[in-house]
Amino acid sequence: MSNDIRTALTIVWLIISILLILIILSFCLLPGDVIKSVSGACQVQHPDEEACTMCGMTSAFLAISDHHLDHATNLNRWSVPLYALIVVNELIAAIYFAGRLRNKLGEITFPVDNQCP
């Protein structure tokens, strides 16, 4: 893979990671009514009356943010694995950012005066 493609994919991944952390933080910090009013109801037509993969995900993420994993699983069985995957992604992104920051700053050294008074 060329260096340009690798850089482009890394930038896209970091942008998505920033958006995901903002979404997760909003679920943790904003009231549930506000999030539900912004997200709205599922707009997918369900001709077979079976819920789609994302149905109930907003309510499930709110339940996870309140530490109600059983309730979240009842709302959407994929919510806990997806939430966990997002958290793992955010940890990897944080490690990546920390490594890049460390590389940019380099080792901080302080001049030492070896002369004793």
C-alpha positions, 0 to 999 in steps of 0.5 A: 500500500502506498504511503499516500493511501495509508495516510489518507486512510489514517486521516479518515479513521481519525475523523471517524474516531473523533465523531464516534467519541463525540457521539459516545460522550453525547450519550453520557452527558446529554439527557436521553430526551434530547438525544431521542428528539435529535435522532428521531425514529427509525425511517426504514420500512419494515415490510416483514414486521421484523426490526432492522439491525439499527432499530432500538440502537439509540435507546440501547446506547442510552441504556448502556451509558446508564450501565443497564446492559441487560436492558440494552441487549433487550432493545437491540442485541447488537448494541453491546458488541457495537458499543464495545467495538467503538470503545476499543476503537477509541482506545486505539485512537487515543494510543495512536494520538499519544504516540504521534504527540510524543513523536512530535514533541520528542523527549523533553530534556532539561539542561543539567549543570554538572558544576557543583557550587 
